[in-house]
Amino acid sequence: MLSNSLNTNEIKNAAGTEVEFQSLSLTGRQRVFGQITEQPSLPHRLTVSHQESGKGMTTRRRSAIRIDKTVVSTRDDLTPVTISAYVVLDAPVGALDENTEIANTLAELMSFLASDGSNTTIKYDCTGNGASVLLNGGL
């Protein structure tokens, strides 16, 4: 269970600087956090949600973590625009007794996003292989 305040380096920006969030709502299997210092007209949200479907061996869980950040356009200094980044984990939890292979799959994605392969340092500046192709539209 996440704490009500994410303010001890759980979330960092591209410069590696901590961004602090606080819980705004908890409804069913969805929790929404807002940046503690956000401007009301420019919301910055973190959403964690889970949904299960199927029964028995066919049970699947779809979990998502999403960050939505509204900023002012740098082209006209007036228009608010929203940037969204999210990861979805769709796992056959009814067919697996443990999370080992689910964790391996998620670790591979995190490694691809946050590493350039030359070392194991987390690249918050989005120069990891996966983050770079997302940021620049590359393949």
C-alpha positions as a Markdown table, in Angstrom:
| # | Residue | x | y | z |
|---|---|---|---|---|
| 1 | Met | 0.0 | 0.0 | 0.0 |
| 2 | Leu | 1.3 | 3.4 | -0.9 |
| 3 | Ser | 1.5 | 6.1 | 1.7 |
| 4 | Asn | -0.7 | 9.2 | 1.6 |
| 5 | Ser | 2.4 | 11.4 | 0.8 |
| 6 | Leu | 5.0 | 10.4 | -1.7 |
| 7 | Asn | 7.7 | 12.8 | -0.6 |
| 8 | Thr | 10.8 | 10.9 | 0.1 |
| 9 | Asn | 12.4 | 10.5 | -3.4 |
| 10 | Glu | 9.7 | 8.1 | -4.7 |
| 11 | Ile | 9.3 | 10.3 | -7.8 |
| 12 | Lys | 11.9 | 12.3 | -9.5 |
| 13 | Asn | 12.0 | 14.5 | -12.6 |
| 14 | Ala | 14.4 | 14.5 | -15.5 |
| 15 | Ala | 17.0 | 16.5 | -13.4 |
| 16 | Gly | 16.8 | 13.8 | -10.7 |
| 17 | Thr | 15.0 | 16.3 | -8.4 |
| 18 | Glu | 12.3 | 14.9 | -6.1 |
| 19 | Val | 8.7 | 15.8 | -7.0 |
| 20 | Glu | 6.3 | 15.5 | -4.0 |
| 21 | Phe | 2.7 | 14.1 | -4.3 |
| 22 | Gln | -0.1 | 13.7 | -1.9 |
| 23 | Ser | -3.2 | 11.4 | -2.1 |
| 24 | Leu | -6.3 | 13.2 | -3.4 |
| 25 | Ser | -8.7 | 10.2 | -3.6 |
| 26 | Leu | -9.1 | 6.5 | -3.2 |
| 27 | Thr | -12.0 | 4.9 | -5.0 |
| 28 | Gly | -12.3 | 1.2 | -5.4 |
| 29 | Arg | -9.0 | 0.0 | -6.9 |
| 30 | Gln | -7.9 | 3.5 | -8.1 |
| 31 | Arg | -5.9 | 6.0 | -6.2 |
| 32 | Val | -5.1 | 9.6 | -7.4 |
| 33 | Phe | -2.3 | 11.7 | -6.2 |
| 34 | Gly | -1.7 | 15.4 | -6.9 |
| 35 | Gln | 1.6 | 17.3 | -6.8 |
| 36 | Ile | 1.9 | 19.1 | -3.5 |
| 37 | Thr | 3.0 | 22.4 | -5.0 |
| 38 | Glu | 0.9 | 22.4 | -8.2 |
| 39 | Gln | -1.0 | 25.4 | -9.4 |
| 40 | Pro | -4.8 | 24.6 | -9.5 |
| 41 | Ser | -5.0 | 25.7 | -13.1 |
| 42 | Leu | -2.1 | 23.3 | -14.0 |
| 43 | Pro | -2.9 | 19.9 | -12.4 |
| 44 | His | -0.1 | 17.4 | -12.1 |
| 45 | Arg | -1.5 | 13.9 | -11.3 |
| 46 | Leu | -0.3 | 10.4 | -10.6 |
| 47 | Thr | -2.9 | 7.7 | -10.9 |
| 48 | Val | -2.5 | 4.0 | -9.8 |
| 49 | Ser | -5.3 | 1.6 | -10.8 |
| 50 | His | -6.0 | -2.1 | -11.0 |
| 51 | Gln | -8.8 | -4.1 | -12.7 |
| 52 | Glu | -9.3 | -7.9 | -12.7 |
| 53 | Ser | -11.2 | -10.0 | -15.2 |
| 54 | Gly | -11.9 | -13.6 | -15.7 |
| 55 | Lys | -12.1 | -16.4 | -13.1 |
| 56 | Gly | -9.8 | -19.2 | -11.9 |
| 57 | Met | -7.0 | -19.9 | -14.4 |
| 58 | Thr | -8.1 | -17.2 | -16.7 |
| 59 | Thr | -8.0 | -14.4 | -14.2 |
| 60 | Arg | -6.0 | -11.4 | -15.5 |
| 61 | Arg | -5.0 | -8.2 | -13.7 |
| 62 | Arg | -4.5 | -5.0 | -15.6 |
| 63 | Ser | -2.6 | -2.5 | -13.5 |
| 64 | Ala | -1.7 | 1.0 | -14.7 |
| 65 | Ile | 0.4 | 3.8 | -13.4 |
| 66 | Arg | -0.1 | 7.1 | -15.1 |
| 67 | Ile | 1.2 | 10.6 | -14.8 |
| 68 | Asp | -0.6 | 13.5 | -16.4 |
| 69 | Lys | 1.0 | 17.0 | -16.2 |
| 70 | Thr | -0.6 | 20.1 | -17.5 |
| 71 | Val | 1.8 | 22.9 | -18.6 |
| 72 | Val | 1.5 | 26.2 | -20.5 |
| 73 | Ser | 2.4 | 26.0 | -24.2 |
| 74 | Thr | 5.9 | 27.4 | -24.9 |
| 75 | Arg | 4.6 | 28.5 | -28.3 |
| 76 | Asp | 2.0 | 31.0 | -27.2 |
| 77 | Asp | 2.3 | 31.3 | -23.4 |
| 78 | Leu | -1.5 | 30.9 | -23.0 |
| 79 | Thr | -2.7 | 27.5 | -24.0 |
| 80 | Pro | -2.6 | 24.8 | -21.4 |
| 81 | Val | -1.5 | 21.4 | -22.8 |
| 82 | Thr | -1.4 | 18.0 | -21.0 |
| 83 | Ile | 1.4 | 15.4 | -21.3 |
| 84 | Ser | 0.6 | 11.9 | -20.3 |
| 85 | Ala | 3.0 | 9.0 | -19.6 |
| 86 | Tyr | 1.8 | 5.6 | -18.4 |
| 87 | Val | 2.8 | 2.0 | -18.0 |
| 88 | Val | 0.3 | -0.9 | -18.1 |
| 89 | Leu | 1.0 | -4.4 | -16.7 |
| 90 | Asp | -1.4 | -7.0 | -18.0 |
| 91 | Ala | -0.7 | -10.3 | -16.2 |
| 92 | Pro | -2.3 | -13.8 | -16.1 |
| 93 | Val | -2.4 | -13.9 | -12.2 |
| 94 | Gly | -4.8 | -16.8 | -12.2 |
| 95 | Ala | -2.4 | -19.0 | -14.0 |
| 96 | Leu | 0.7 | -18.2 | -12.0 |
| 97 | Asp | 1.5 | -19.2 | -8.4 |
| 98 | Glu | 4.1 | -16.5 | -7.9 |
| 99 | Asn | 5.1 | -13.1 | -9.4 |
| 100 | Thr | 8.6 | -14.1 | -10.6 |
| 101 | Glu | 8.0 | -13.9 | -14.3 |
| 102 | Ile | 5.7 | -10.9 | -13.9 |
| 103 | Ala | 8.5 | -9.2 | -12.0 |
| 104 | Asn | 11.1 | -10.2 | -14.7 |
| 105 | Thr | 8.9 | -8.7 | -17.4 |
| 106 | Leu | 8.4 | -5.5 | -15.5 |
| 107 | Ala | 12.1 | -5.3 | -14.7 |
| 108 | Glu | 13.0 | -5.7 | -18.4 |
| 109 | Leu | 10.7 | -2.8 | -19.3 |
| 110 | Met | 12.1 | -0.6 | -16.5 |
| 111 | Ser | 15.7 | -1.4 | -17.5 |
| 112 | Phe | 15.0 | -0.6 | -21.2 |
| 113 | Leu | 13.5 | 2.7 | -20.3 |
| 114 | Ala | 16.0 | 3.9 | -17.7 |
| 115 | Ser | 19.3 | 2.4 | -18.9 |
| 116 | Asp | 21.5 | 2.9 | -22.0 |
| 117 | Gly | 23.1 | -0.6 | -21.6 |
| 118 | Ser | 26.5 | 0.7 | -20.8 |
| 119 | Asn | 26.0 | 0.5 | -17.0 |
| 120 | Thr | 23.3 | 0.0 | -14.4 |
| 121 | Thr | 22.8 | 3.7 | -13.6 |
| 122 | Ile | 19.2 | 4.9 | -13.7 |
| 123 | Lys | 19.0 | 7.7 | -16.3 |
| 124 | Tyr | 16.4 | 10.2 | -15.0 |
| 125 | Asp | 17.3 | 12.5 | -17.9 |
| 126 | Cys | 15.5 | 10.2 | -20.3 |
| 127 | Thr | 18.7 | 9.2 | -22.1 |
| 128 | Gly | 18.0 | 5.5 | -21.5 |
| 129 | Asn | 17.4 | 3.5 | -24.7 |
| 130 | Gly | 13.6 | 3.2 | -24.2 |
| 131 | Ala | 13.0 | 6.6 | -22.8 |
| 132 | Ser | 15.0 | 8.2 | -25.6 |
| 133 | Val | 12.9 | 6.5 | -28.4 |
| 134 | Leu | 9.7 | 7.6 | -26.6 |
| 135 | Leu | 10.9 | 11.1 | -26.2 |
| 136 | Asn | 12.2 | 11.6 | -29.7 |
| 137 | Gly | 9.8 | 9.3 | -31.7 |
| 138 | Gly | 12.6 | 6.9 | -32.7 |
| 139 | Leu | 12.6 | 3.2 | -33.5 |
